[in-house]
């Protein structure tokens, strides 16, 4: 059985996808499995992806801004939905969500269920979020 057959539900839930610096990113990761399953850990990443499309070849850079453990070694029982709440602050350093003609700065929240002992890739769920500088800050490029 591959992991795709074991996980019946894997989703991130948040009340909003828009966040302003100084407010926490918060929500919960919901997981349900079809049979008893162990995970080495469950982690959450806030990733920044910048893409510049000027020139012949798009230039992309990516970095992890926040790396947070939601749960260490975890055992999930079959057909029992489990929620892992999260809340953390973030700091943009002037790198808010932005879409321009030849440049995009995008932020993604990514949850990873780690099964390092298996030969399979770890189950992942990703959600695009929109992060903005605090109004009135020096780096407030978009007026949010």
N, C-alpha and C positions, 0 to 999 in steps of 0.2 A: 504494500500500500504506500503510495507516495503521499507527501504532505498535503497536496491539493485535494486528496480524497478524505483526509482526516479533518481538516479545518472546514467547518460548515459556515462560519461567519467570522469575518475579520474586518472591523471598521473603526474609524475615528469619528467621534461625535463631539461637536463643539456648538455653542449657541450662536457663534459668529465666526466668520473667516477673516474679519478685519480687526486689526489690533494696532493700538497707538503705543509708542514707546512709553514705558512707565506703567502700563497696564499689563497684568500677567496674561500669557497665553494659557488658556485652561480648557479642559474637556476630559474625555475619557476614551480609552481604547477598549473595545468590546470584542471578546473572543469566545467562540464556541467550537468544540471539537466533537467528532462522531464516535471517538473511542478514547479511553484514558491515554493521556499523552504527557510526557515530560518535556520541559524546555530548560536549557541552560540558563536562560535569562530573557527578559523582555526589556528592550531599550527604546528610547525615543530620541530622535535627532531633529534639530531645526537646521535645515540646509539652505545655503544661499547659492543660487546659480545665476551667473552673469553671462549673457551672450551678446557679442558684438558681431553684427553682420556686414560691416563695411569690408570691402575688399573681396577677393575671390573665395576665400575659405572662412566660414564662421569661426570665431574665436570664443571658446567657452571656458569659463573657470568656475570651480565649485569648491565650497568649503563648508565644514560643519561648524556652526556657530554655537550650538548647544548640544550636548550629549548627556542624556539623563537616563539612569536606570529606573525602570518602573517596577521591576520585580527581579530578585535574584532567582536562583533555581526554583522553578514553578511546576506544579503538577496540576493538570486540568482533568476533571472527570468528564466522562462522555455525556453529551447532551445537556451540559450544565453551563449556561452562559455566565461569563465572568467579566466584570468591568474593572479596569485599572485606571483610576482617576489621575490626572496630572495637572500641575500648575507651576509655571516658572516665569521669571522676568526675562526680558530680552533687551539688548542694547544694539542699536543699529550703526552707530558711528557714521551717520550720514548715508547709509546704504539702504534707503527705503525701497519698497516695491516701486518699480518704474517701467513703463513701456514707452519707448520712443521709436523713431523711424528706423534707427540702425542699432539700437541697444535695448536690452531688457534685463532688469534685475528682478528675479523671481525668488520667492521663499517657499520652501516645502517642509511640511511636518511629516516625518517618516517613522513608523513603528516597525521594529524588527523582532521577530520571535526567533531567538537563537537556538539552533540545534547543532552545535559544533561537532558532535560525535557522529552525526549522520552524514552520508555522502551526498545529501541533497542540498540545494540552496535553501537559505532561511526564508520563511514566509515573511512578506513585507506588505505594508499598506502605506500609501502616500497620499497626502492632501495638500494642494496649493493653498497658501494663506497669504494675506496681504498685510504687510507691516509698514507703518508710517511713522515718521518723526513726530515728536510732540509739537503741537501748534506753537508757533512763535520761536522755535529753536533756530539756531543759526543755519542748520543744515536742512531746514524745511523747504525742499525744492518744489513740492507740489501744492502747497497751501492747505494740507489736511490738518 
